Amino acid sequence: MKNSYLNLVRALGKGFLLGVIEVSMKDQIRKEMLTYWRTHAKREETEPLLIQQLFTSSIWERGQRIGCTISKGVEWNTTPIIEQAWKSGKYVALPKCFPASKQLIFYEVDSFNQLENTYIDLFEPSPEKTQPVAPDQLDIIIVPGIAFHPKGWRIGYGGGYYDRYLQHYHGITIGLAADWQLTDQLFYQHHDIPIDYICTETEMMTVHK
């Protein structure tokens, strides 16, 4: 079995081996970060600071059409972001995943009543109650992530939905991250799309623009 694997690696080349290592390291970082988030993150202290940094930034002030996610599990709560956007008269679009085609489509939403529970407490826009939004209609997208590289690369949940979507998006991208979510140990692959800014507890970091 060992010789068969080595022969396969030799046949596919060095790039294949590096790809395996990168994916393995991503999986390890993802696992460690999620564990830390569940057990050690000082959510009550950190979350308001992240949101306040976002709301006081000139980027948020200028943006009028906001793409955001509906948070779930251990993720930073995005409900206050969506509510503040509505309160400020901003246009809000939320994403829906289509697993069969691996596509992500944003829909304009002006009420949480337009969402539906699609899978184990994953809330997404109902296409019957909302209208799709083209990528060029959004000024800002708040991109979810488990870990971030200081140069803008990110680790998500592994589905690749955002990387595919961001290939056709040319607006501003922001990730919300506590300081401990930043790591320079993160490998990136050819299909990964870096974000423009990382919003931490203490600053709005320009990482790719």
Backbone bond lengths (Angstrom), bond angles and torsions (degrees), N, CA, C in turn:
res aa  C-N    CA-C-N  psi(-1)  N-CA   C-N-CA  omega(-1)  CA-C   N-CA-C  phi
1 M - - - 1.465 - - 1.517 110.62 -
2 K 1.353 117.34 -43.33 1.454 121.87 -179.71 1.522 110.41 -61.89
3 N 1.348 116.78 -46.12 1.464 119.66 -179.82 1.524 111.58 -63.69
4 S 1.333 116.29 -36.97 1.456 120.45 178.85 1.517 110.85 -63.21
5 Y 1.343 116.18 -40.15 1.464 120.22 179.54 1.523 110.38 -66.73
6 L 1.348 116.39 -43.79 1.466 119.86 179.79 1.518 111.16 -62.64
7 N 1.330 116.43 -39.87 1.463 119.51 177.81 1.524 111.60 -63.34
8 L 1.356 115.88 -37.47 1.450 120.28 178.65 1.530 110.63 -65.80
9 V 1.347 116.85 -42.72 1.455 121.01 178.97 1.521 110.67 -61.99
10 R 1.373 116.19 -43.22 1.463 119.52 179.84 1.520 110.57 -62.99
11 A 1.332 115.66 -39.39 1.465 120.05 -177.68 1.531 111.07 -67.95
12 L 1.339 117.03 -38.76 1.460 120.60 -176.68 1.526 112.42 -84.25
13 G 1.328 116.58 -20.88 1.450 120.12 174.55 1.520 113.89 97.18
14 K 1.348 113.58 174.38 1.462 121.72 -176.76 1.525 111.91 -62.84
15 G 1.346 116.26 -36.22 1.458 119.83 -178.38 1.513 112.17 -59.19
16 F 1.335 116.33 -37.81 1.461 120.38 178.68 1.524 110.37 -63.06
17 L 1.326 117.00 -44.95 1.463 121.39 -178.36 1.527 110.67 -63.55
18 L 1.353 116.45 -43.54 1.456 119.53 178.14 1.523 110.96 -62.49
19 G 1.346 116.07 -38.48 1.456 119.99 178.24 1.518 111.65 -61.84
20 V 1.333 117.12 -41.97 1.469 121.71 178.40 1.516 110.17 -62.56
21 I 1.346 116.89 -43.19 1.458 121.14 -179.86 1.521 110.84 -64.13
22 E 1.341 116.64 -43.97 1.459 121.08 -179.18 1.519 111.57 -62.23
23 V 1.331 117.17 -45.02 1.461 121.23 179.32 1.523 110.04 -63.38
24 S 1.343 116.88 -41.48 1.455 121.22 179.83 1.530 111.14 -63.16
25 M 1.343 116.14 -42.27 1.462 119.56 179.37 1.521 110.98 -67.44
26 K 1.331 116.71 -39.46 1.462 120.01 176.49 1.521 110.63 -59.53
27 D 1.319 116.43 -45.30 1.463 120.81 -179.69 1.523 110.65 -61.40
28 Q 1.338 116.81 -39.77 1.459 120.83 -179.66 1.529 110.98 -67.38
29 I 1.342 116.90 -45.17 1.469 120.71 177.99 1.525 110.27 -61.99
30 R 1.334 116.40 -43.63 1.469 120.91 179.09 1.531 110.24 -58.16
31 K 1.312 116.44 -46.58 1.469 121.13 -178.71 1.523 111.02 -62.88
32 E 1.341 117.02 -45.95 1.463 120.88 -177.61 1.529 111.53 -66.32
33 M 1.330 116.84 -41.62 1.452 120.25 -179.76 1.529 111.66 -65.40
34 L 1.330 116.93 -42.65 1.462 120.17 179.72 1.523 110.99 -64.23
35 T 1.330 116.37 -38.94 1.465 120.52 177.71 1.520 110.46 -63.16
36 Y 1.342 116.03 -44.71 1.466 120.02 179.62 1.521 110.17 -64.11
37 W 1.318 116.42 -42.35 1.466 121.40 -179.20 1.532 110.66 -59.03
38 R 1.330 115.42 -41.58 1.465 119.58 -177.33 1.522 112.59 -71.11
39 T 1.333 116.64 -31.79 1.466 119.25 -168.74 1.526 115.57 -111.81
40 H 1.328 117.78 -24.59 1.463 119.01 -171.60 1.528 114.89 -124.54
41 A 1.306 117.78 -16.00 1.469 119.42 -175.40 1.531 110.57 -64.75
42 K 1.323 116.64 130.86 1.465 121.31 177.82 1.523 107.80 -86.92
43 R 1.313 114.45 73.81 1.459 120.53 -171.86 1.533 112.88 -57.28
44 E 1.314 117.11 -45.45 1.457 119.96 -175.42 1.522 112.32 -63.43
45 E 1.345 116.76 -26.87 1.456 120.49 178.66 1.525 111.21 -88.71
46 T 1.314 116.61 -39.58 1.462 121.59 -170.67 1.525 113.28 -80.70
47 E 1.320 117.06 -44.12 1.464 121.15 -172.34 1.534 113.11 -57.64
48 P 1.332 119.78 -47.61 1.465 118.88 178.89 1.528 113.05 -62.19
49 L 1.325 117.34 -32.62 1.464 120.93 179.45 1.524 111.07 -68.49
50 L 1.324 116.64 -41.34 1.462 120.67 177.34 1.529 110.71 -60.58
51 I 1.309 115.22 -47.95 1.464 120.35 -177.12 1.530 110.79 -65.83
52 Q 1.346 116.64 -39.48 1.460 120.14 179.25 1.528 111.14 -64.48
53 Q 1.350 116.87 -40.05 1.465 120.20 176.83 1.522 110.78 -60.62
54 L 1.314 116.42 -39.87 1.461 120.38 179.33 1.527 110.62 -65.04
55 F 1.338 116.22 -49.63 1.462 120.61 -174.37 1.529 112.95 -66.67
56 T 1.318 118.20 -26.84 1.465 120.47 -178.09 1.530 112.49 -93.05
57 S 1.318 117.13 1.17 1.467 120.07 -179.42 1.532 110.66 -81.14
58 S 1.324 115.48 149.70 1.469 120.25 177.23 1.528 110.74 -67.43
59 I 1.318 116.76 -26.15 1.473 121.02 179.35 1.523 109.52 -64.03
60 W 1.332 116.59 -47.46 1.469 121.00 177.99 1.518 110.72 -63.34
61 E 1.320 116.82 -42.12 1.468 121.06 -179.08 1.530 110.83 -59.61
62 R 1.334 117.06 -42.08 1.458 120.47 -176.54 1.522 113.02 -76.59
63 G 1.330 116.85 -32.43 1.457 120.19 -176.20 1.515 112.44 -72.16
64 Q 1.317 117.08 130.85 1.457 121.24 179.56 1.527 113.30 -112.17
65 R 1.327 115.98 -17.74 1.469 120.49 -178.77 1.523 108.09 -122.22
66 I 1.330 116.36 106.30 1.461 122.97 -168.15 1.523 111.68 -109.27
67 G 1.316 116.48 126.93 1.461 122.16 170.05 1.523 108.48 -99.99
68 C 1.310 116.89 132.86 1.466 120.89 -176.50 1.519 108.55 -145.94
69 T 1.320 116.41 168.79 1.457 120.69 175.69 1.526 109.82 -107.56
70 I 1.311 115.85 160.71 1.461 121.29 167.73 1.526 106.19 -91.17
71 S 1.319 116.18 112.68 1.468 119.49 -175.54 1.524 111.41 -66.99
72 K 1.327 113.97 155.65 1.468 120.34 177.41 1.519 108.34 -147.82
73 G 1.324 115.83 160.36 1.459 120.54 176.50 1.516 112.72 58.74
74 V 1.341 115.34 -128.81 1.463 120.83 -175.85 1.524 113.27 -85.73
75 E 1.318 118.12 -2.39 1.469 121.03 -175.77 1.530 111.45 -61.81
76 W 1.335 115.83 154.99 1.462 120.07 174.23 1.527 109.00 -61.09
77 N 1.300 115.19 136.43 1.464 121.44 -174.37 1.535 110.74 -68.01
78 T 1.315 116.41 118.55 1.468 120.24 -179.42 1.530 113.03 -94.88
79 T 1.325 118.14 -3.96 1.464 120.30 -179.75 1.531 112.24 -56.88
80 P 1.357 119.41 -45.42 1.470 118.42 178.15 1.526 113.02 -61.80
81 I 1.325 117.73 -31.08 1.465 121.45 179.20 1.529 110.18 -67.60
82 I 1.318 115.03 -46.08 1.475 120.23 179.84 1.523 110.31 -64.01
83 E 1.341 116.40 -45.05 1.463 120.41 -179.02 1.529 111.88 -63.85
84 Q 1.343 116.71 -40.22 1.459 119.96 179.11 1.526 111.28 -67.41
85 A 1.331 116.06 -36.85 1.465 120.00 177.09 1.530 110.04 -61.14
86 W 1.320 117.05 -46.66 1.472 120.45 177.79 1.522 110.77 -60.92
87 K 1.334 115.72 -45.06 1.463 121.11 -178.19 1.520 110.91 -60.55
88 S 1.334 116.09 -34.45 1.468 121.43 -178.13 1.528 112.78 -85.27
89 G 1.326 116.20 1.46 1.458 120.11 179.35 1.513 114.07 80.84
90 K 1.328 115.87 16.99 1.463 119.53 178.59 1.534 110.24 -83.20
91 Y 1.305 114.86 155.46 1.471 124.25 178.33 1.531 106.84 -87.34
92 V 1.324 118.67 129.08 1.470 122.48 -176.20 1.528 110.42 -117.44
93 A 1.322 115.15 134.03 1.463 120.97 174.96 1.528 108.63 -127.33
94 L 1.325 115.56 137.66 1.465 121.85 -178.60 1.529 109.38 -121.83
95 P 1.342 117.56 151.57 1.461 120.35 -172.14 1.524 114.77 -91.89
96 K 1.315 114.16 153.05 1.460 122.26 170.98 1.523 107.77 -129.22
97 C 1.336 116.09 132.56 1.461 121.75 178.99 1.531 110.53 -91.38
98 F 1.322 115.67 141.57 1.460 122.18 175.51 1.528 107.57 -120.06
99 P 1.343 117.25 91.86 1.474 121.49 -173.17 1.527 114.22 -56.98
100 A 1.323 118.10 -35.23 1.469 120.05 -176.90 1.523 111.57 -61.03
101 S 1.332 116.33 -39.13 1.467 120.69 -179.12 1.520 112.36 -105.36
102 K 1.347 117.42 -1.72 1.466 122.82 -177.55 1.533 111.54 58.67
103 Q 1.318 116.57 32.34 1.454 121.55 -178.57 1.522 111.52 -101.60
104 L 1.323 114.23 153.66 1.460 122.58 174.07 1.526 106.64 -121.16
105 I 1.331 116.95 127.03 1.458 121.14 178.63 1.530 108.02 -127.68
106 F 1.335 115.89 132.00 1.462 120.71 176.61 1.526 109.98 -90.68
107 Y 1.351 114.66 145.77 1.460 121.69 178.57 1.528 108.95 -128.29
108 E 1.324 115.98 141.25 1.459 119.99 177.06 1.530 109.30 -69.62
109 V 1.335 115.14 130.25 1.468 120.95 -177.53 1.525 109.03 -132.45
110 D 1.319 117.45 131.57 1.465 120.13 176.42 1.529 112.20 -123.29
111 S 1.337 115.84 9.95 1.465 120.69 177.23 1.529 108.94 -159.92
112 F 1.328 116.11 142.91 1.465 119.44 176.48 1.531 111.43 -65.92
113 N 1.324 116.61 -16.51 1.463 120.42 177.27 1.532 112.25 -68.07
114 Q 1.315 116.70 -12.90 1.460 120.90 179.15 1.532 112.53 -88.45
115 L 1.340 116.33 5.08 1.457 121.02 178.96 1.522 110.49 -97.93
116 E 1.334 114.50 156.75 1.461 120.26 175.32 1.526 109.39 -133.84
117 N 1.325 115.69 148.14 1.466 121.55 178.54 1.529 107.44 -82.03
118 T 1.326 115.98 105.08 1.463 119.80 -173.33 1.522 114.21 -92.62
119 Y 1.353 116.34 -28.78 1.469 117.64 -177.93 1.523 109.82 -167.71
120 I 1.324 116.69 113.84 1.475 123.28 175.96 1.529 111.48 42.60
121 D 1.317 116.64 63.92 1.455 122.74 176.26 1.528 113.70 63.96
122 L 1.320 116.98 23.89 1.460 121.30 170.02 1.525 107.27 -94.10
123 F 1.331 116.35 113.40 1.457 120.99 -177.72 1.522 109.93 -99.65
124 E 1.330 115.02 129.82 1.461 121.72 -178.32 1.527 109.15 -136.70
125 P 1.346 117.05 159.92 1.469 119.45 177.94 1.527 111.48 -61.92
126 S 1.321 115.72 143.10 1.457 120.71 173.79 1.526 108.40 -85.44
127 P 1.326 118.85 119.04 1.472 120.64 179.89 1.527 112.96 -59.59
128 E 1.349 117.07 -23.31 1.452 120.55 178.70 1.531 112.41 -74.58
129 K 1.349 116.68 -19.52 1.464 120.72 -176.21 1.524 113.63 -111.60
130 T 1.334 117.23 -5.26 1.459 120.95 -173.55 1.524 110.70 -135.73
131 Q 1.337 115.15 170.19 1.456 121.36 179.22 1.526 110.24 -115.53
132 P 1.342 117.66 139.55 1.471 120.31 178.87 1.522 111.78 -67.11
133 V 1.322 115.43 151.95 1.458 122.91 -178.36 1.526 108.83 -121.69
134 A 1.316 117.22 130.29 1.466 121.90 178.03 1.526 110.11 -75.13
135 P 1.342 118.37 151.45 1.472 121.06 -179.63 1.524 113.65 -53.81
136 D 1.337 117.46 -37.43 1.467 119.22 -176.85 1.524 113.15 -76.92
137 Q 1.330 117.30 1.45 1.467 121.11 177.02 1.525 112.27 -92.88
138 L 1.332 117.49 -2.90 1.462 121.48 -177.21 1.524 110.86 -109.67
139 D 1.340 116.36 132.62 1.463 121.50 177.08 1.520 111.40 -82.34
140 I 1.334 116.06 -39.58 1.466 122.75 -174.52 1.519 108.89 -137.68
141 I 1.324 116.05 141.46 1.465 120.91 168.39 1.525 108.08 -124.27
142 I 1.331 116.14 126.78 1.460 122.01 171.76 1.521 106.50 -83.99
143 V 1.318 116.23 107.62 1.468 121.51 -172.87 1.531 109.92 -93.82
144 P 1.325 118.09 125.23 1.462 119.86 179.82 1.522 111.77 -71.46
145 G 1.319 115.89 154.33 1.456 119.97 177.25 1.519 111.10 -166.02
146 I 1.311 115.76 151.46 1.462 121.50 178.15 1.520 110.35 -93.21
147 A 1.342 115.96 -37.12 1.459 122.12 177.86 1.522 108.39 -144.73
148 F 1.346 115.90 152.68 1.459 120.98 -177.21 1.525 110.45 -134.78
149 H 1.330 115.24 141.72 1.458 121.39 171.39 1.530 107.30 -87.35
150 P 1.333 118.66 144.65 1.466 120.38 179.39 1.526 114.55 -57.10
151 K 1.332 118.38 -15.86 1.463 121.11 177.19 1.525 112.79 -97.68
152 G 1.339 116.53 8.97 1.456 119.24 171.48 1.521 116.91 105.50
153 W 1.314 118.67 -9.72 1.462 119.76 176.60 1.519 108.78 -70.92
154 R 1.313 117.21 151.42 1.463 120.31 -175.06 1.520 111.16 -139.59
155 I 1.319 115.17 158.78 1.465 122.12 170.52 1.519 107.23 -114.41
156 G 1.323 115.81 121.95 1.458 120.77 174.55 1.516 109.29 -101.34
157 Y 1.321 115.37 -144.41 1.464 119.58 -178.83 1.526 112.46 -92.76
158 G 1.304 117.94 1.92 1.461 120.67 173.58 1.513 115.89 98.44
159 G 1.334 118.19 -1.08 1.457 119.81 -177.93 1.523 114.07 -81.02
160 G 1.334 116.32 -22.38 1.462 120.56 178.90 1.517 115.27 77.18
161 Y 1.333 117.67 9.15 1.469 120.47 -176.77 1.533 111.88 -61.47
162 Y 1.330 116.25 -47.09 1.462 119.04 -177.18 1.519 112.16 -69.95
163 D 1.312 118.44 -38.40 1.469 119.87 178.28 1.521 110.79 -61.04
164 R 1.325 116.73 -39.20 1.467 118.92 177.39 1.529 110.83 -67.93
165 Y 1.331 116.52 -41.78 1.460 119.97 -178.72 1.531 110.72 -65.67
166 L 1.317 117.03 -43.14 1.458 121.17 -174.23 1.529 113.07 -69.41
167 Q 1.313 117.34 -14.47 1.467 119.74 174.37 1.522 111.48 -62.02
168 H 1.343 116.40 -24.93 1.467 121.18 -176.39 1.534 111.94 -114.57
169 Y 1.335 115.52 12.95 1.464 120.05 -178.81 1.523 109.57 -114.01
170 H 1.332 117.41 134.21 1.461 120.32 -175.65 1.529 112.77 -124.38
171 G 1.328 116.30 14.41 1.450 120.18 175.78 1.526 110.93 -87.24
172 I 1.328 115.87 -160.17 1.466 122.28 -176.66 1.523 110.48 -90.92
173 T 1.332 116.12 137.61 1.467 121.54 177.11 1.525 109.57 -119.66
174 I 1.325 115.19 136.91 1.466 122.03 -178.54 1.526 109.21 -132.16
175 G 1.323 116.14 136.66 1.461 121.20 172.68 1.520 109.78 -111.34
176 L 1.320 117.50 139.21 1.462 122.13 174.20 1.521 108.27 -93.91
177 A 1.343 116.99 124.75 1.462 119.13 -176.08 1.514 111.56 -151.68
178 A 1.327 116.63 129.96 1.458 120.78 168.93 1.530 107.82 -67.50
179 D 1.319 116.19 158.43 1.464 120.08 -178.35 1.523 112.37 -53.96
180 W 1.338 116.49 -35.45 1.459 119.12 -176.54 1.525 113.19 -74.65
181 Q 1.334 117.33 -8.04 1.465 120.76 176.40 1.533 112.43 -85.17
182 L 1.329 116.96 -6.31 1.460 120.84 179.29 1.523 109.69 -88.18
183 T 1.327 116.96 132.65 1.457 121.61 178.85 1.513 110.55 -147.61
184 D 1.339 116.13 137.57 1.466 119.72 176.46 1.533 111.27 -92.89
185 Q 1.330 115.97 8.74 1.466 120.88 179.09 1.522 112.28 -90.95
186 L 1.312 116.49 5.25 1.455 120.95 -173.02 1.528 111.06 -85.14
187 F 1.340 116.61 121.18 1.458 122.25 172.86 1.526 109.06 -81.79
188 Y 1.313 117.76 146.87 1.453 119.88 172.67 1.519 109.24 -119.21
189 Q 1.322 115.12 152.91 1.457 121.84 -179.78 1.520 109.98 -111.07
190 H 1.321 116.79 168.79 1.458 121.22 -171.42 1.528 112.83 -60.12
191 H 1.349 117.19 -27.61 1.461 119.75 -177.06 1.527 112.71 -90.32
192 D 1.324 118.20 -4.92 1.460 121.13 -178.64 1.529 110.68 -74.89
193 I 1.331 116.43 138.31 1.460 122.41 179.75 1.532 108.44 -112.35
194 P 1.345 118.50 120.04 1.469 119.44 179.43 1.530 111.42 -72.60
195 I 1.327 115.88 151.37 1.458 120.75 174.93 1.532 109.28 -89.14
196 D 1.332 116.41 169.04 1.461 121.16 -174.88 1.522 113.39 -90.08
197 Y 1.336 116.43 -36.85 1.460 121.03 -175.60 1.527 109.95 -137.68
198 I 1.342 114.90 148.48 1.466 120.92 171.13 1.516 107.26 -120.05
199 C 1.316 116.50 121.74 1.459 122.65 179.68 1.528 108.50 -95.87
200 T 1.343 116.87 110.81 1.460 121.79 179.21 1.534 109.46 -105.24
201 E 1.338 116.07 -173.72 1.463 120.41 178.60 1.529 111.97 -64.80
202 T 1.334 117.27 -24.94 1.464 120.43 -170.41 1.524 115.02 -116.39
203 E 1.339 118.29 -15.30 1.461 118.55 -176.62 1.522 111.62 -163.07
204 M 1.328 113.94 162.67 1.451 121.77 170.18 1.542 104.98 -100.97
205 M 1.324 116.10 104.92 1.452 121.43 -175.53 1.527 111.08 -85.51
206 T 1.327 116.24 127.05 1.463 120.34 171.92 1.515 106.75 -85.40
207 V 1.328 116.11 117.73 1.461 118.36 -172.88 1.523 114.08 -118.96
208 H 1.335 117.87 -16.70 1.455 117.35 -175.79 1.519 113.66 -139.12
209 K 1.323 119.61 -22.89 1.449 121.82 -178.28 1.536 110.81 -66.86
